[in-house]
Amino acid sequence: MSFTRIRHRWPDWAPALRCALRDGYRHQDFLKDLRAGVSVGVTALPVVLVLAIATGVAPQHGLYAAAIAGLIAPLAGGSRYTITGPTAAFAVILHPIAAAHGLAGLLIATMMAGVMLVALGYSGMGRLIAYVPYPVMAGFNAGIALVIAGLQLQDFLGIRVSALPEHFLARMQALANALPSLHAQELAVGVATLALVSLWPKLKTPVPAFLVGTIFTGFLAFMLRHFWPQWPVTTLADRYGDLFDGGLHAGIALPRIEWPWHRFGANGLSPPVSVTLLRDLLGPACAIALLGALQSLRCAAAADRNTGSMHNADAELVGQGLGNLIAPLFAGIPAAGAQAGTVANIRAGARTPLAAAIHALVVLLAALLLAPLLAWLPMSGLAALLLVLAWNISGREKFLRIFRIAPRSDVLLLLLSLVITVFISATIAIAIGVVLAALLFMHRMAQVSHVTQVGAGQLRAPLGLPAYARYYTINGPLFFAAAAQATEALKIDDDRVRAVILDLVAVPSIDVTGLVALEGVIDKLNQAGIFVAICSAQSPVLRVLRDAGYLKQEGRLWYYASVPAAIRRLHEPGLKSAVPPATL
């Protein structure tokens, strides 16, 4: 690719920050960005902590993702307001990856996903990614909510289980069998936190419920540890070690640059990079990339609806890809556009992507300064926060509405996405959902495409159509899913027919399968001694016909610019003589 071509393409995916600064950036804009970034950063701190825990890694890896990817993505991305960080949707996909391959495998998969996102963005696939049907995402989100809730019951109830099974039903059975080991004080802290976070929004205060719940649950754990030591609760420090020890569960310290394969694997050792490892991680990496793209683009679209702005889908994929490519070097887990944080960013008055970048720096700074206090957060209280988060992302009202009013095919997609996400694999659910959605779309488009036949003397017949000719109109795209059904109607049962006119004016597009099907019909008509005239093709279809040599074939078929031109040709003596086609 030449330098001139790159320079010409660049504005198509120019970062939103560049566009925002080009429009003018004043001192007042910076103050608004600063205020929004600080506000969202402080609010996001407990969220990224609990999401990292839900993923199955130490909490600081969520902080590193929010800090590094949250800084890079807005600076290079295509949305003015998107906040980037760990999201709840990732937890279900990442938990089995971390369990099977350890932190190192998870980080390698994240880097692979980052490369895929950059490639998708630069190749102009941003708009196509957004076409995944809503029922697929609604079922997926509901399934994620159930799986996240199931993963948190152990800490919420204070149940002691040596190892939770990977599959949902087996996990629920193991928790039910372990109910006798329930710890009342853990459950009390979890219930109190859950009640506070659930009821706090009714007070209509500007202080976020998650921030209040985090402070409250940490205070409860501190009081129990100091004044009622006989009722201890498990805290972050108990679960993950000293928050500054730098060991296997390294604490909240400044992230250091290190290749992901030098980190710890599932067995506590650094895994050797091999073709086998990369092959095993390819599927999870594709799922991370696809889910990250979907979430980020939907988040950017939601921000556009709230602000009247316009995001650049390709640039957003490039920015998210760079963030996920670089964050693993600092031990950051996957990140994507976070809708709750983005809405908070807009409400706080953000003006440009600098607000999202400031949010990332605030998250890291707050984590470093507040590490001694974060160590007091109880696991049962954090589990309660995740239960609230799962409830919020379940989309229960939209799920039920789709179930009630949508066509059966959409309901099938909804339920299938939910069942596969919960009982099989979230990674498989995304792939199957997308494939099934594509198949249903092709089925619907095939129903749209049809052929209408008109004979001489009929009401809709073109003026002057000879009695020995038949006029056919093909309506709808002539692509691989519709070609067989559409061309099946092009059959001649009358031996008196000597000519056929195929009007393609209502065919917006044609692919090679449609072209082959059309060619098969023309061959059969020619074998029966019937001349074929093709006419009125739209520009994209005409281009395909020209490249395939369908404009002029002596004694077989000919292309005409209009139906009247084709009819005039049929009235001339010597039907199969070479007559120049009408002007294209």
Residue pairs with C-beta under 8 A, 6 or more apart in sequence:
12 124
12 312
12 314
13 78
13 121
13 122
13 312
13 314
13 315
13 318
14 78
14 312
14 315
15 75
15 76
15 77
15 78
15 315
15 319
15 353
16 74
16 77
16 78
16 79
16 80
16 311
16 312
16 315
16 316
16 352
16 353
17 74
17 75
17 76
17 352
17 353
17 354
20 80
20 351
20 352
20 353
21 352
25 351
25 352
29 351
29 352
30 354
32 349
32 350
32 351
32 355
33 350
33 351
33 352
33 354
33 355
33 358
34 355
34 358
35 348
35 349
36 345
36 348
36 349
36 350
36 351
36 355
36 358
36 359
37 345
37 350
37 354
37 355
37 356
37 357
37 358
37 359
37 361
37 362
38 358
38 359
38 362
39 344
39 348
40 83
40 341
40 344
40 345
40 348
40 355
40 356
40 359
40 362
41 358
41 359
41 360
41 361
41 362
41 363
41 366
42 211
42 362
42 366
43 208
43 210
43 211
43 341
43 344
44 66
44 83
44 85
44 338
44 341
44 359
44 363
45 63
45 211
45 214
45 363
45 366
45 367
45 370
46 210
46 211
46 213
46 214
46 382
46 385
47 85
47 86
47 210
47 338
47 340
47 341
47 389
48 59
48 62
48 63
48 65
48 66
48 85
48 86
48 363
49 59
49 62
49 63
49 236
49 374
49 377
49 382
50 59
50 382
50 385
50 386
50 389
51 62
51 85
51 86
51 87
51 88
51 90
51 91
51 386
51 389
52 58
52 59
52 60
52 61
52 62
52 63
52 65
52 86
52 333
53 59
53 62
53 379
53 382
53 386
54 88
54 91
54 95
54 148
54 151
54 152
54 386
55 61
55 62
55 86
55 90
55 91
55 94
55 95
55 98
55 106
55 333
56 94
56 95
56 98
56 99
57 94
57 98
57 103
57 106
57 333
58 240
58 249
58 250
58 251
59 236
59 240
59 252
59 374
60 243
60 250
60 251
60 252
60 253
60 255
60 331
60 367
61 103
61 331
61 332
61 333
62 85
62 86
62 333
63 252
63 363
63 364
63 367
64 255
64 327
64 330
64 331
64 332
64 333
64 364
65 85
65 86
65 327
65 332
65 333
65 334
65 335
66 84
66 85
66 86
66 332
66 335
66 360
66 363
66 364
67 255
67 330
67 332
67 360
67 361
67 363
67 364
67 367
68 255
68 323
68 326
68 327
68 329
68 330
68 332
68 360
69 84
69 85
69 320
69 323
69 324
69 326
69 327
69 332
69 334
69 335
69 360
70 83
70 84
70 85
70 323
70 335
70 356
70 357
70 359
70 360
70 363
71 323
71 357
71 360
71 361
72 319
72 322
72 323
72 326
72 327
73 82
73 84
73 319
73 320
73 322
73 323
73 335
73 356
74 82
74 83
74 84
74 319
74 353
74 354
74 355
74 356
74 357
74 360
75 319
75 353
75 357
76 315
76 318
76 319
76 322
76 323
77 84
77 296
77 315
77 316
77 318
77 319
77 320
77 323
77 353
78 126
78 300
78 311
78 312
78 313
78 314
78 315
78 316
78 317
78 318
78 319
79 296
79 299
79 300
79 303
79 304
79 309
79 311
79 312
79 316
79 337
79 353
80 303
80 307
80 309
80 311
80 350
80 351
80 352
80 353
81 303
81 307
81 309
81 342
81 345
81 346
81 350
81 353
81 355
81 356
82 296
82 299
82 300
82 303
82 311
82 316
82 337
82 338
82 342
82 353
82 356
83 337
83 338
83 341
83 342
83 344
83 345
83 356
83 359
84 296
84 320
84 323
84 335
84 336
84 337
84 338
84 356
84 360
85 335
85 338
85 341
85 360
85 363
86 333
86 334
86 335
86 338
87 295
87 335
87 336
87 337
87 338
88 144
88 145
88 148
88 389
88 390
88 393
89 140
89 141
89 144
89 291
89 295
89 336
89 393
90 288
90 291
90 292
90 333
90 334
90 336
91 144
91 147
91 148
91 151
92 143
92 144
92 147
92 148
92 421
92 426
93 284
93 287
93 288
93 291
93 426
93 427
94 106
94 288
94 333
94 334
95 151
96 166
96 425
97 105
97 106
97 109
97 281
97 284
98 105
98 106
99 166
99 266
100 266
101 108
101 109
101 265
101 266
101 271
101 277
101 280
101 281
102 263
102 264
102 265
102 266
102 267
102 268
102 271
103 263
103 264
103 265
103 331
104 260
104 261
104 262
104 263
104 264
104 265
104 270
104 271
105 265
105 266
105 271
105 277
105 280
105 281
106 333
107 260
107 263
107 328
107 331
107 332
107 333
108 260
108 261
108 273
108 277
108 278
108 281
108 328
109 281
109 284
109 285
109 288
110 260
110 285
110 288
110 324
110 327
110 328
110 332
110 333
110 334
111 260
111 324
111 325
111 328
112 278
112 281
112 282
112 285
112 289
113 285
113 286
113 288
113 289
113 292
113 321
113 324
113 334
114 289
114 321
114 322
114 323
114 324
114 325
114 326
114 327
114 328
115 321
115 325
116 285
116 286
116 289
116 321
117 289
117 292
117 293
117 317
117 318
117 320
117 321
117 324
118 317
118 318
118 321
118 322
118 325
119 321
120 126
120 129
120 289
120 293
120 317
120 321
121 313
121 314
121 315
121 316
121 317
121 318
121 319
121 320
121 321
122 314
122 318
124 314
125 314
125 317
126 293
126 297
126 312
126 313
126 314
126 315
126 316
126 317
127 313
127 314
129 290
129 293
129 294
129 297
129 313
129 317
130 294
130 297
130 298
130 301
130 313
132 294
132 433
132 434
132 437
133 410
133 413
133 433
133 437
133 441
134 402
135 402
135 406
135 410
135 411
135 413
135 414
135 417
135 437
136 413
136 414
136 417
136 430
136 433
136 434
136 436
136 437
137 294
137 298
137 417
138 395
138 398
138 399
138 402
138 414
138 417
139 399
139 413
139 414
139 415
139 416
139 417
139 418
139 421
139 429
139 433
140 417
140 418
140 421
140 426
140 429
140 430
140 433
141 393
141 394
141 395
142 394
142 395
142 396
142 399
142 418
142 421
143 417
143 418
143 419
143 420
143 421
143 422
143 426
143 429
144 390
144 393
144 421
144 426
145 390
145 391
145 393
145 394
145 395
146 168
146 390
146 394
146 418
146 421
146 422
147 168
147 421
147 422
147 426
148 386
148 389
148 390
149 386
149 387
149 390
149 391
150 168
150 171
150 172
150 175
151 164
151 171
151 386
152 383
152 384
152 386
152 387
152 390
153 159
153 175
153 383
154 161
154 164
154 175
154 383
155 186
155 190
155 234
155 379
155 380
155 382
155 383
156 186
156 187
156 190
156 380
156 383
156 384
156 387
157 175
157 179
157 182
157 183
157 186
157 187
157 190
157 380
158 181
158 182
158 183
158 184
158 185
158 186
158 187
158 190
158 233
158 234
158 380
159 175
159 178
159 179
159 181
159 182
159 183
160 178
160 181
161 174
161 175
161 178
164 171
164 174
164 175
165 171
165 173
165 174
167 423
168 422
168 423
169 423
183 233
185 224
185 231
185 232
185 233
186 233
186 234
186 378
186 379
186 380
187 380
189 217
189 220
189 221
189 224
189 233
189 378
189 380
189 381
189 384
190 380
190 381
190 383
190 384
191 384
192 216
192 217
192 220
193 213
193 216
193 217
193 220
193 380
193 381
193 384
193 385
194 384
194 387
194 388
196 209
196 212
196 213
196 216
197 209
197 210
197 212
197 213
197 384
197 385
197 388
198 209
198 388
200 209
200 212
200 213
201 209
208 344
209 388
210 385
210 388
213 381
213 384
213 385
213 388
214 377
214 381
214 385
216 381
217 377
217 378
217 380
217 381
217 382
217 384
217 385
218 373
218 374
218 376
218 377
218 378
218 381
220 233
220 378
220 381
221 233
221 235
221 376
221 377
221 378
221 381
222 376
224 231
224 232
224 233
225 232
225 233
225 235
225 376
233 378
233 379
233 380
234 378
234 379
234 380
235 375
235 376
235 377
235 378
235 379
236 243
236 374
236 375
236 376
236 377
236 379
236 382
237 243
237 375
237 376
238 379
239 249
239 379
240 249
240 251
241 247
241 248
241 249
241 251
242 251
242 375
243 251
243 252
243 371
243 372
243 374
243 375
244 251
244 252
244 253
244 371
245 251
246 253
248 264
248 268
250 331
251 371
252 367
252 368
252 371
252 374
253 368
254 368
255 330
255 331
255 332
256 330
256 331
257 329
257 330
258 329
258 331
259 329
260 328
260 329
261 270
261 271
261 272
261 273
262 270
263 270
263 331
264 270
265 271
271 277
283 427
284 427
286 431
287 426
287 427
287 430
287 431
288 324
288 334
289 321
290 430
290 431
290 434
291 336
291 430
292 320
292 324
292 334
292 335
292 336
293 317
293 320
293 336
295 336
295 337
295 339
296 316
296 317
296 320
296 336
296 337
297 311
297 313
297 316
297 317
297 337
298 337
298 339
299 336
299 337
299 338
299 339
299 342
300 311
300 313
300 316
300 337
301 311
302 339
302 342
302 343
303 309
303 311
303 342
303 346
304 310
304 311
306 343
306 346
307 346
316 337
320 335
320 336
320 337
323 335
324 334
324 335
327 333
327 334
327 335
340 392
341 359
345 355
345 356
345 359
348 355
350 356
367 374
399 414
402 410
402 411
402 414
403 411
403 414
406 414
409 440
412 436
413 433
413 436
413 437
413 440
416 432
416 433
416 436
417 429
417 432
417 433
420 428
420 429
420 432
420 433
421 429
442 479
442 480
442 481
442 482
443 481
445 476
445 477
445 479
445 481
445 482
446 481
446 482
446 485
448 475
448 476
448 477
448 482
449 474
449 475
449 476
449 477
449 478
449 482
449 485
449 486
450 474
450 475
450 476
450 485
450 486
450 489
451 472
451 473
451 474
451 475
451 486
451 487
451 489
451 490
452 460
452 472
452 473
452 475
453 470
453 471
453 472
453 489
454 460
454 461
454 462
454 465
454 470
454 471
454 472
454 473
455 461
455 465
455 470
455 471
456 465
456 466
456 467
456 468
456 469
457 467
461 471
462 471
462 501
462 563
462 564
462 567
463 564
463 567
464 564
464 567
464 568
464 571
465 471
465 501
465 567
466 499
466 567
466 570
466 571
467 496
468 496
468 497
468 498
468 499
469 497
469 498
469 499
469 500
469 501
469 567
469 570
470 492
470 494
470 497
470 499
470 500
470 501
471 500
471 501
471 503
471 563
472 489
472 490
472 500
472 501
472 502
472 503
473 503
473 505
473 506
474 486
474 502
474 503
474 504
474 506
474 507
475 506
475 507
476 482
476 486
476 506
476 507
476 508
477 507
477 508
477 509
477 510
477 514
478 486
478 487
478 507
478 509
478 510
478 511
478 514
478 515
478 517
478 518
478 541
479 509
479 510
479 511
479 513
479 514
480 511
480 513
480 514
482 514
483 511
483 513
483 514
483 516
483 517
483 518
484 517
486 514
486 517
487 517
487 518
487 520
487 521
490 500
490 502
490 521
490 525
492 500
492 525
492 528
492 530
497 530
498 529
498 530
498 531
498 575
499 530
499 531
499 532
499 533
499 570
499 575
500 525
500 530
500 531
500 532
500 533
501 533
501 535
501 563
501 566
501 567
501 570
502 518
502 532
502 533
502 534
502 535
503 535
503 536
503 563
504 534
504 535
504 536
504 537
504 538
504 541
505 535
505 536
505 537
505 538
507 537
507 538
507 541
508 538
508 540
508 541
509 540
509 541
510 518
510 540
510 541
510 544
510 545
515 544
515 548
522 532
522 556
522 557
525 532
526 532
526 556
526 557
531 555
531 556
531 557
531 570
531 575
531 576
532 556
532 557
532 558
533 557
533 558
533 559
533 560
533 566
533 569
533 570
534 545
534 550
534 557
534 558
534 559
534 560
535 559
535 560
535 561
535 562
535 563
535 565
535 566
536 560
536 561
536 562
536 563
537 545
537 559
542 559
542 584
545 551
545 559
550 557
550 559
551 558
551 559
551 581
551 584
552 558
552 559
552 581
554 578
555 576
555 578
558 569
558 579
558 581
559 581
559 584
560 566
560 569
560 581
560 582
561 581
561 582
561 583
561 584
562 582
565 581
565 582
569 579
572 579
